[in-house]
Amino acid sequence: YGNNKAVFLRCDVTQDIATVTKWIFDSYKVDVLVNNAGILNDRLLKKTIDINVTGVVEWGFTFWDHMRKDRGGNGGTIINLASIYGYRVDQFLPIYQASKFAVMGFTKSLGHVANYERTGVRVVAICPGFTETKLTEQPASWDMGQETEFGQFLKAQQWQKVESVGIAAVEIFQKAPSGA
């Protein structure tokens, strides 16, 4: 909290990991990673998996290795942003949903109590519901024949502001056990 305590970096999580993490680790003491990479377009299968799964896993492992107490780090917390779709299913977004199920599996496994006790790195997830962001401005279902139904479905959902997710992330950071 406060000036120079948090850094936000926009980057391509599929390409920039070596350069960005070197700069971060050389410049800052790292004790928290908010691991938030995402795309919401089920017509782009490979890109969705590359960003939503591979990106989250690679960045998570890189920061986990850096923070591990059993390897000279100071411990810390990784907060993976999953989604309500990490546990909820509908017919419109099978690729996005699969990617968020993967984030939940990664979080639960890496955050397992045995890993936490050995490394001192807590891994948790937050699963926000429908949130008003750039990501959700033009979501694309895999089936173009369902666009009308998909649009109606989205309009019927309860939407939240991004600030609500920030508040929830702080609460998760303060209270959640590893693997949650």
C-alpha positions as CSV (number, residue, x, y, z in Angstrom):
1,Y,0.0,0.0,0.0
2,G,1.2,3.5,-0.8
3,N,3.5,5.0,-3.4
4,N,6.0,2.7,-5.1
5,K,4.5,-0.4,-3.4
6,A,2.7,-1.8,-6.5
7,V,3.6,-1.9,-10.1
8,F,1.1,-2.5,-13.0
9,L,2.7,-3.7,-16.3
10,R,0.9,-4.2,-19.5
11,C,2.6,-6.8,-21.6
12,D,2.1,-9.8,-23.9
13,V,2.1,-12.7,-21.4
14,T,2.8,-15.1,-24.2
15,Q,6.1,-13.3,-25.3
16,D,7.5,-10.9,-22.7
17,I,8.0,-13.1,-19.6
18,A,11.8,-13.3,-19.6
19,T,12.4,-9.5,-20.2
20,V,9.6,-8.3,-17.8
21,T,10.4,-10.7,-14.9
22,K,14.1,-9.9,-15.1
23,W,13.3,-6.2,-14.8
24,I,10.8,-6.8,-12.0
25,F,13.1,-9.1,-10.0
26,D,16.1,-6.7,-10.5
27,S,14.1,-3.7,-9.5
28,Y,11.7,-4.8,-6.7
29,K,11.2,-7.0,-3.7
30,V,8.4,-9.2,-4.8
31,D,5.9,-10.7,-2.3
32,V,2.6,-10.6,-4.3
33,L,1.7,-11.4,-7.8
34,V,-1.8,-10.6,-9.1
35,N,-1.8,-12.9,-12.0
36,N,-4.4,-11.5,-14.4
37,A,-4.2,-12.3,-18.0
38,G,-7.2,-12.9,-20.1
39,I,-9.0,-12.9,-23.4
40,L,-12.7,-13.6,-24.0
41,N,-13.1,-14.8,-27.6
42,D,-14.1,-18.4,-28.1
43,R,-13.4,-18.1,-31.8
44,L,-9.7,-17.8,-31.1
45,L,-9.1,-21.2,-29.4
46,K,-5.3,-21.2,-29.5
47,K,-4.9,-17.6,-28.4
48,T,-7.4,-18.1,-25.6
49,I,-5.5,-21.1,-24.3
50,D,-2.1,-19.4,-24.8
51,I,-3.1,-16.3,-22.8
52,N,-5.6,-17.7,-20.2
53,V,-3.9,-20.9,-19.4
54,T,-0.2,-21.0,-20.6
55,G,0.4,-17.4,-19.7
56,V,-1.1,-17.7,-16.2
57,V,0.8,-21.0,-15.5
58,E,4.2,-19.7,-16.8
59,W,4.0,-16.4,-14.9
60,G,2.7,-18.2,-11.8
61,F,5.6,-20.7,-11.8
62,T,8.2,-18.0,-12.5
63,F,7.0,-15.9,-9.5
64,W,6.5,-19.0,-7.4
65,D,10.1,-20.1,-8.0
66,H,11.4,-16.6,-7.2
67,M,9.5,-16.3,-3.9
68,R,10.1,-19.8,-2.6
69,K,11.6,-19.8,0.9
70,D,13.2,-23.2,0.3
71,R,15.2,-21.7,-2.5
72,G,16.2,-18.4,-0.9
73,G,13.1,-16.3,-1.4
74,N,11.0,-14.7,1.2
75,G,7.6,-16.4,0.5
76,G,4.6,-14.5,-0.8
77,T,1.2,-14.8,-2.4
78,I,0.0,-15.4,-5.9
79,I,-3.5,-14.3,-6.6
80,N,-4.7,-15.9,-9.9
81,L,-7.8,-14.3,-11.5
82,A,-10.0,-17.1,-12.6
83,S,-13.6,-16.4,-13.2
84,I,-17.1,-17.5,-12.2
85,Y,-16.5,-19.7,-15.2
86,G,-13.9,-21.6,-13.2
87,Y,-16.9,-23.5,-11.7
88,R,-20.0,-22.4,-13.5
89,V,-21.0,-23.8,-16.9
90,D,-23.2,-22.5,-19.7
91,Q,-23.5,-23.3,-23.4
92,F,-21.9,-20.2,-24.8
93,L,-18.2,-20.1,-23.9
94,P,-16.7,-23.7,-23.8
95,I,-13.1,-22.5,-24.6
96,Y,-13.1,-19.7,-22.1
97,Q,-14.7,-21.9,-19.5
98,A,-12.1,-24.7,-20.1
99,S,-9.4,-22.1,-19.6
100,K,-10.8,-20.9,-16.3
101,F,-11.2,-24.5,-15.1
102,A,-7.5,-24.9,-15.9
103,V,-6.6,-21.8,-13.8
104,M,-8.6,-23.3,-10.9
105,G,-6.9,-26.7,-11.2
106,F,-3.5,-25.0,-11.3
107,T,-4.3,-22.8,-8.3
108,K,-5.5,-25.8,-6.2
109,S,-2.6,-28.0,-7.1
110,L,0.2,-25.4,-6.8
111,G,-1.5,-23.9,-3.7
112,H,-1.8,-27.3,-2.1
113,V,-1.0,-27.1,1.6
114,A,2.1,-29.4,1.2
115,N,3.5,-27.0,-1.4
116,Y,2.7,-24.0,0.8
117,E,4.3,-25.5,3.9
118,R,7.5,-26.4,1.8
119,T,7.8,-23.1,0.0
120,G,6.0,-20.4,1.9
121,V,4.2,-19.3,-1.2
122,R,0.5,-19.1,-0.9
123,V,-1.5,-19.5,-4.2
124,V,-5.1,-18.5,-4.3
125,A,-7.7,-17.6,-6.9
126,I,-10.5,-15.1,-7.2
127,C,-13.5,-16.0,-9.3
128,P,-15.2,-12.8,-10.3
129,G,-18.6,-12.8,-11.9
130,F,-19.6,-10.6,-14.8
131,T,-17.5,-7.5,-14.6
132,E,-17.6,-4.3,-16.7
133,T,-14.1,-4.3,-18.4
134,K,-12.6,-4.0,-21.8
135,L,-12.5,-7.8,-21.8
136,T,-16.3,-8.0,-21.7
137,E,-17.1,-5.2,-24.2
138,Q,-17.2,-7.6,-27.2
139,P,-17.2,-11.2,-26.1
140,A,-17.5,-13.8,-28.9
141,S,-19.1,-17.1,-28.5
142,W,-17.7,-20.1,-30.4
143,D,-21.0,-20.6,-32.2
144,M,-22.0,-17.6,-34.4
145,G,-25.5,-19.1,-34.7
146,Q,-26.0,-18.4,-31.0
147,E,-25.1,-14.7,-31.0
148,T,-28.7,-13.5,-30.3
149,E,-29.1,-15.9,-27.4
150,F,-25.7,-15.1,-26.1
151,G,-26.4,-11.4,-26.1
152,Q,-29.7,-11.9,-24.3
153,F,-27.9,-14.1,-21.8
154,L,-25.3,-11.5,-21.1
155,K,-27.9,-8.7,-20.7
156,A,-29.7,-10.9,-18.1
157,Q,-26.7,-11.2,-15.9
158,Q,-25.9,-9.1,-12.8
159,W,-22.8,-7.0,-13.7
160,Q,-20.3,-5.5,-11.3
161,K,-17.8,-2.7,-11.4
162,V,-14.1,-3.5,-11.5
163,E,-13.7,-1.9,-8.1
164,S,-15.7,-4.7,-6.6
165,V,-13.2,-7.2,-7.8
166,G,-10.4,-5.1,-6.3
167,I,-12.1,-5.1,-2.9
168,A,-12.6,-8.9,-3.2
169,A,-8.9,-9.4,-4.1
170,V,-7.8,-7.6,-1.0
171,E,-10.2,-9.7,1.1
172,I,-8.9,-12.9,-0.5
173,F,-5.3,-11.8,0.1
174,Q,-6.1,-11.1,3.8
175,K,-8.1,-14.2,4.5
176,A,-7.8,-17.1,2.0
177,P,-5.8,-20.2,2.7
178,S,-3.5,-21.5,0.0
179,G,-5.3,-23.5,-2.7
180,A,-8.5,-21.6,-2.2
